[in-house]
Amino acid sequence: MLTAHTVLLSVAVALPAISPSPDQLEIKCVGLLATASIFALLFNFAALRMQYEAIGLRLHNHESGLTEEERQKDISTGLRRNRLIRVFEPSAAASLVVEACLLMWVLLR
Protein backbone atom coordinates (compact mmCIF):
# COMPACT_ATOMS: atom_id res chain seq x y z
CA MET A 1 0.00 0.00 0.00
CA LEU A 2 2.85 2.34 0.76
CA THR A 3 4.37 1.79 -2.69
CA ALA A 4 1.02 2.42 -4.37
CA HIS A 5 0.63 5.59 -2.35
CA THR A 6 4.10 6.78 -3.38
CA VAL A 7 3.38 6.21 -7.07
CA LEU A 8 0.05 8.03 -6.88
CA LEU A 9 1.52 10.94 -4.99
CA SER A 10 4.39 11.22 -7.49
CA VAL A 11 1.93 11.42 -10.37
CA ALA A 12 -0.14 14.00 -8.49
CA VAL A 13 2.93 16.17 -7.99
CA ALA A 14 3.89 15.84 -11.68
CA LEU A 15 0.41 16.72 -12.96
CA PRO A 16 0.68 20.51 -12.52
CA ALA A 17 3.85 20.48 -14.61
CA ILE A 18 2.09 18.59 -17.42
CA SER A 19 -1.15 20.51 -17.37
CA PRO A 20 -0.78 23.95 -15.79
CA SER A 21 -4.40 25.03 -15.52
CA PRO A 22 -5.80 27.58 -13.10
CA ASP A 23 -8.36 25.08 -11.78
CA GLN A 24 -6.39 22.50 -9.84
CA LEU A 25 -9.12 21.27 -7.49
CA GLU A 26 -8.47 17.66 -8.48
CA ILE A 27 -4.79 17.99 -7.64
CA LYS A 28 -5.63 19.47 -4.24
CA CYS A 29 -8.08 16.62 -3.58
CA VAL A 30 -5.41 14.06 -4.44
CA GLY A 31 -2.99 15.84 -2.11
CA LEU A 32 -5.48 15.85 0.75
CA LEU A 33 -6.34 12.19 0.24
CA ALA A 34 -2.66 11.32 0.00
CA THR A 35 -2.01 13.06 3.29
CA ALA A 36 -4.93 11.32 5.00
CA SER A 37 -3.96 7.90 3.68
CA ILE A 38 -0.31 8.25 4.67
CA PHE A 39 -1.35 9.11 8.23
CA ALA A 40 -3.65 6.07 8.30
CA LEU A 41 -0.85 3.84 7.00
CA LEU A 42 1.63 5.25 9.52
CA PHE A 43 -0.84 4.70 12.34
CA ASN A 44 -1.31 1.07 11.29
CA PHE A 45 2.45 0.49 11.18
CA ALA A 46 2.90 2.06 14.61
CA ALA A 47 0.00 0.18 16.20
CA LEU A 48 1.12 -3.17 14.83
CA ARG A 49 4.69 -2.52 15.91
CA MET A 50 3.59 -1.68 19.46
CA GLN A 51 1.43 -4.81 19.56
CA TYR A 52 4.27 -7.08 18.44
CA GLU A 53 6.67 -5.44 20.89
CA ALA A 54 4.21 -6.06 23.72
CA ILE A 55 3.82 -9.70 22.68
CA GLY A 56 7.60 -10.08 22.45
CA LEU A 57 8.13 -8.60 25.92
CA ARG A 58 5.54 -10.94 27.39
CA LEU A 59 7.13 -13.95 25.71
CA HIS A 60 10.60 -12.88 26.81
CA ASN A 61 9.50 -12.41 30.43
CA HIS A 62 7.23 -15.44 30.60
CA GLU A 63 8.85 -16.71 33.82
CA SER A 64 7.55 -13.77 35.82
CA GLY A 65 3.93 -14.65 35.14
CA LEU A 66 1.06 -12.25 34.70
CA THR A 67 -1.45 -11.19 37.24
CA GLU A 68 -5.07 -11.33 36.20
CA GLU A 69 -5.17 -7.52 36.14
CA GLU A 70 -2.15 -7.32 33.80
CA ARG A 71 -3.64 -10.00 31.58
CA GLN A 72 -6.95 -8.15 31.30
CA LYS A 73 -5.15 -4.87 30.60
CA ASP A 74 -3.10 -6.51 27.83
CA ILE A 75 -6.24 -8.00 26.29
CA SER A 76 -8.15 -4.71 26.38
CA THR A 77 -5.18 -2.78 24.92
CA GLY A 78 -4.81 -5.33 22.12
CA LEU A 79 -8.53 -5.23 21.35
CA ARG A 80 -8.56 -1.42 21.29
CA ARG A 81 -5.61 -1.32 18.88
CA ASN A 82 -7.23 -3.98 16.74
CA ARG A 83 -10.46 -1.96 16.46
CA LEU A 84 -8.51 1.16 15.46
CA ILE A 85 -6.51 -0.77 12.88
CA ARG A 86 -9.72 -2.19 11.43
CA VAL A 87 -10.95 1.39 10.94
CA PHE A 88 -7.77 2.93 9.57
CA GLU A 89 -6.78 0.13 7.19
CA PRO A 90 -9.94 0.24 5.03
CA SER A 91 -9.93 4.04 5.12
CA ALA A 92 -6.34 4.07 3.83
CA ALA A 93 -7.24 1.59 1.10
CA ALA A 94 -10.35 3.57 0.15
CA SER A 95 -8.42 6.82 -0.05
CA LEU A 96 -5.86 5.13 -2.30
CA VAL A 97 -8.66 4.00 -4.61
CA VAL A 98 -10.13 7.50 -4.69
CA GLU A 99 -6.66 8.96 -5.35
CA ALA A 100 -6.20 6.58 -8.26
CA CYS A 101 -9.64 7.40 -9.67
CA LEU A 102 -9.03 11.14 -9.42
CA LEU A 103 -5.68 10.81 -11.11
CA MET A 104 -7.11 8.69 -13.91
CA TRP A 105 -9.92 11.19 -14.37
CA VAL A 106 -7.43 14.08 -14.59
CA LEU A 107 -5.13 12.18 -16.94
CA LEU A 108 -7.86 10.93 -19.28
CA ARG A 109 -9.97 14.07 -19.62
Number of C-alpha atoms within 10 A of each C-alpha: 13 13 8 13 23 13 12 21 22 11 16 24 14 12 18 13 9 9 11 9 9 7 8 13 9 16 21 13 16 24 17 13 21 22 15 16 25 18 14 22 21 14 16 21 13 13 17 16 12 14 17 13 12 14 14 12 11 15 11 10 11 10 8 8 11 13 9 9 9 11 12 12 12 17 12 12 12 18 12 12 17 16 10 14 20 12 13 20 16 14 16 25 17 14 21 24 16 16 25 20 13 18 20 11 11 15 13 7 5
